[in-house]
Amino acid sequence: MNRKHLTAALAIAALLIPTAPAQRKKDKKKEEITQTLEVLPDPPSALKVETARLAFHVSPLTSKGLLSQQVRDGIKALQRVNGGGQIVRLRAWVAGTGDMRRVPSIVSEEFTEKRQPLPVVNVIQVGLLPLDGAQVLLEAWSVAKKTQNPHGLAFLSGEAGTADIDTANPNMKVAHLAEKAVRDLNTDLASLKLEAKDVLKVTCLATSLEDYNDARLKVTQAFPQAALAYVQIQRSPASHVVECEAIARLREPIAEPARFIQPPALTASPNYTHVVATSAKQLVLTTTQLAFRNQDADIRLAFQRLKSILESAGSDTTHVLFSSVYPISAAAAAKVRAIRFEFYDKAKPPASTLLLFEALPSLDASVGIDVVALPK
């Protein structure tokens, strides 16, 4: 290489050398930024809420987008109608092919982004929702800014109309079963001298949507001021049922922490109470505890976890007012019935709903349980 070429090469090298470390530093900084991910908090296992300010809403169904978008749209719709109240409980009825395990993280994203406290989240897979393409229906409990229920609330067990499956017509009409459920709910209300207009929320769990419009009309005409959720609980049920649970506003306070009522006109059961009323200032709400597999020890462990989270929130399983149980097989349901009074107060069984559902947010889950309880 001659002197001229050598001088030119050295000049080029001198220009390149100072920029190399700066470029590497810039690339490193860029790489660090892209690898930093925010760790989202998990929804709480239990929350203590003010009874008098609880309000209830149901998200509108939509077929737009996939499960993630529908959950986000549902949350936004609920936040628009709850008057600025804090959402403290979400129950997501999920249908379709979306991954329901994503629902709690989507809820966390939406609430964290808005710097709002997270609600407890309960996720259950059902067979079908009453709109083609709909993948989720959200039920919300909110703490309103103003008093809603000055004297307290009444929790009404799922009241049901049932019928055997007609194998020649598995999608039989069930509106007449909804009518039976409504009649029994009205009997429950009468035991506290309440009327239809006192009902704040109704959830109807059906095994067919064949005549959904007729069935829904019967419920909305009976309880016109209630937020209504209506779902098909399994794709292929073994029998037909429409079971409707409800929450109503008390017209006057009760003296005791909770009143357990078995209306004489309805068949009393040792396993649940038809109506449980409370004027307590606070309630404890829990997320769904899952049992994995189907042995006695597995079911018992789910109740033990429930007991633990209730105790951490200042309650326990003997103070449960309402128990929602979501088994996915008859065997799991039988196990729950056999074991639950190792934990619940057998002398004062909670109001309850227990039906077979399609699935839970874990492939090996056999049953889910969440409750509403009194603080100690």
PAPAKE-78383 format. One line per 2 residues: for each residue x, y, z of C-alpha. Coordinates in steps of 0.05 Angstrom, whole numbers. Example, Ala and Ser with C-alpha at 12.3 -4.5 7.8 and 13.67 -1.06 7.14 Angstrom:
% residues 2
246/-90/156 | 273/-21/143
END
This chain:
% residues 376
0/0/0 | 30/68/-19
34/127/28 | -26/162/-2
-71/102/6 | -46/89/76
-61/160/98 | -131/155/71
-144/89/107 | -119/117/173
-164/178/166 | -225/134/154
-208/91/215 | -200/152/259
-269/175/240 | -301/107/255
-268/93/322 | -301/148/365
-372/131/341 | -370/56/355
-376/60/432 | -431/112/427
-469/69/378 | -462/8/423
-486/48/483 | -546/71/444
-563/1/422 | -555/-26/492
-601/28/520 | -653/11/467
-648/-63/482 | -657/-51/557
-720/-10/545 | -753/-63/501
-739/-118/553 | -769/-80/612
-841/-105/623 | -889/-81/676
-910/-136/725 | -985/-130/733
-1016/-144/801 | -1062/-203/809
-1135/-189/828 | -1146/-197/903
-1170/-262/934 | -1220/-226/978
-1248/-156/989 | -1287/-125/1046
-1342/-78/1019 | -1396/-32/1045
-1464/-65/1041 | -1506/-2/1038
-1470/24/976 | -1470/-39/933
-1499/-32/863 | -1505/-85/809
-1497/-82/733 | -1490/-130/674
-1449/-115/612 | -1484/-114/544
-1469/-173/499 | -1428/-160/436
-1402/-203/379 | -1347/-154/361
-1276/-180/366 | -1247/-238/404
-1250/-252/479 | -1197/-200/499
-1233/-144/463 | -1301/-165/489
-1275/-166/561 | -1245/-96/553
-1308/-70/520 | -1351/-100/575
-1310/-68/630 | -1314/0/595
-1390/-7/588 | -1397/-24/662
-1354/35/682 | -1399/81/641
-1463/59/675 | -1440/51/748
-1438/126/761 | -1365/128/778
-1370/75/832 | -1313/27/846
-1323/-42/815 | -1308/-93/870
-1331/-158/839 | -1333/-185/768
-1362/-252/749 | -1345/-270/677
-1388/-321/641 | -1344/-343/583
-1367/-382/521 | -1332/-399/456
-1259/-416/442 | -1224/-358/477
-1174/-373/532 | -1213/-356/595
-1149/-360/637 | -1132/-292/606
-1192/-256/636 | -1161/-238/704
-1099/-210/670 | -1141/-169/622
-1180/-142/681 | -1115/-125/715
-1089/-88/653 | -1153/-47/646
-1158/-27/719 | -1083/-15/729
-1080/30/668 | -1135/73/698
-1102/70/767 | -1165/38/797
-1166/-14/853 | -1174/-85/826
-1239/-125/838 | -1244/-198/857
-1252/-237/792 | -1291/-302/782
-1288/-338/715 | -1333/-395/694
-1342/-426/625 | -1414/-437/602
-1442/-473/542 | -1472/-414/505
-1489/-340/510 | -1553/-312/479
-1519/-276/421 | -1481/-308/363
-1408/-291/368 | -1412/-267/441
-1356/-296/483 | -1365/-263/551
-1419/-234/596 | -1396/-194/657
-1434/-185/722 | -1408/-128/764
-1416/-108/837 | -1397/-36/850
-1391/8/911 | -1432/69/891
-1416/140/913 | -1484/145/948
-1523/98/993 | -1564/47/954
-1588/-3/1006 | -1595/34/1073
-1626/-26/1109 | -1584/-81/1078
-1592/-137/1027 | -1627/-205/1019
-1593/-262/982 | -1641/-310/948
-1618/-381/931 | -1625/-405/860
-1698/-425/851 | -1710/-474/794
-1758/-504/746 | -1735/-572/721
-1754/-623/668 | -1726/-688/641
-1688/-687/575 | -1728/-707/514
-1675/-744/473 | -1716/-731/410
-1717/-657/425 | -1655/-639/467
-1664/-564/453 | -1733/-562/483
-1765/-496/503 | -1755/-477/576
-1792/-412/586 | -1843/-448/629
-1786/-469/675 | -1765/-396/681
-1836/-380/701 | -1832/-431/758
-1766/-400/782 | -1798/-331/782
-1857/-356/824 | -1810/-385/876
-1768/-322/879 | -1831/-283/893
-1847/-331/950 | -1778/-317/978
-1790/-242/973 | -1856/-247/1009
-1821/-279/1069 | -1788/-211/1081
-1848/-170/1058 | -1810/-149/996
-1837/-138/926 | -1811/-148/855
-1787/-75/852 | -1739/-89/909
-1699/-139/868 | -1632/-110/845
-1600/-168/808 | -1623/-234/778
-1578/-288/747 | -1614/-343/708
-1575/-406/693 | -1610/-447/639
-1596/-510/599 | -1626/-485/534
-1632/-419/498 | -1683/-446/448
-1736/-397/471 | -1690/-347/505
-1731/-286/485 | -1794/-314/518
-1757/-336/580 | -1721/-270/588
-1786/-232/579 | -1818/-271/636
-1760/-253/682 | -1755/-179/662
-1830/-170/668 | -1828/-200/738
-1767/-159/761 | -1765/-97/716
-1713/-59/757 | -1663/-116/764
-1598/-125/726 | -1606/-192/690
-1554/-242/667 | -1580/-303/629
-1533/-359/604 | -1535/-431/581
-1493/-469/630 | -1473/-530/588
-1471/-548/514 | -1501/-617/526
-1539/-619/592 | -1565/-684/624
-1631/-652/644 | -1667/-586/634
-1668/-531/685 | -1676/-456/692
-1649/-434/759 | -1651/-361/779
-1615/-330/839 | -1627/-259/862
-1606/-202/908 | -1658/-154/936
-1657/-90/976 | -1687/-94/1046
-1742/-46/1064 | -1726/-45/1138
-1666/-67/1179 | -1661/-133/1216
-1634/-136/1287 | -1590/-198/1281
-1527/-200/1238 | -1562/-248/1189
-1631/-278/1185 | -1639/-347/1153
-1709/-359/1125 | -1742/-422/1098
-1810/-400/1070 | -1864/-450/1090
-1891/-452/1019 | -1825/-479/992
-1792/-545/1007 | -1739/-535/1060
-1671/-566/1050 | -1618/-582/1102
-1564/-563/1051 | -1582/-490/1037
-1627/-433/1061 | -1676/-403/1012
-1667/-331/1037 | -1611/-300/1078
-1619/-226/1097 | -1568/-181/1129
-1563/-109/1153 | -1489/-116/1167
-1447/-55/1149 | -1396/-96/1110
-1392/-160/1069 | -1332/-201/1047
-1329/-223/973 | -1281/-277/949
-1252/-300/884 | -1266/-371/860
-1225/-425/894 | -1213/-486/850
-1208/-559/869 | -1161/-598/825
-1180/-670/810 | -1238/-704/844
-1217/-738/908 | -1244/-719/977
-1177/-689/995 | -1179/-645/932
-1247/-617/949 | -1228/-608/1021
-1165/-570/1001 | -1207/-520/960
-1250/-507/1022 | -1188/-499/1064
-1161/-446/1016 | -1228/-411/1019
-1226/-413/1095 | -1156/-383/1093
-1173/-324/1048 | -1236/-310/1088
-1196/-308/1152 | -1145/-261/1121
-1204/-214/1106 | -1233/-218/1176
-1285/-272/1165 | -1290/-348/1162
-1330/-404/1129 | -1381/-407/1185
-1401/-335/1167 | -1419/-349/1094
-1485/-319/1071 | -1484/-341/998
-1445/-397/966 | -1436/-404/891
-1412/-474/871 | -1390/-491/800
-1378/-566/791 | -1366/-594/722
-1389/-665/737 | -1442/-698/780
-1387/-734/819 | -1355/-667/838
-1423/-639/858 | -1435/-699/904
-1366/-690/936 | -1382/-617/952
-1449/-636/983 | -1415/-688/1026
-1357/-643/1050 | -1382/-571/1053
-1411/-576/1124 | -1342/-592/1151
-1333/-517/1138 | -1402/-484/1133
-1449/-476/1193 | -1497/-534/1186
-1546/-501/1234 | -1548/-440/1188
-1532/-463/1117 | -1519/-407/1068
-1563/-389/1009 | -1533/-425/949
-1532/-441/876 | -1501/-508/854
-1508/-530/782 | -1464/-566/731
-1423/-520/687 | -1382/-529/623
-1311/-517/649 | -1266/-477/695
-1200/-439/683 | -1157/-501/692
-1159/-565/653 | -1156/-609/715
-1204/-567/758 | -1265/-606/782
-1304/-552/819 | -1300/-478/837
-1328/-443/899 | -1337/-369/915
-1377/-337/971 | -1406/-275/1003
-1393/-275/1078 | -1401/-232/1140
-1340/-205/1176 | -1331/-234/1246
END
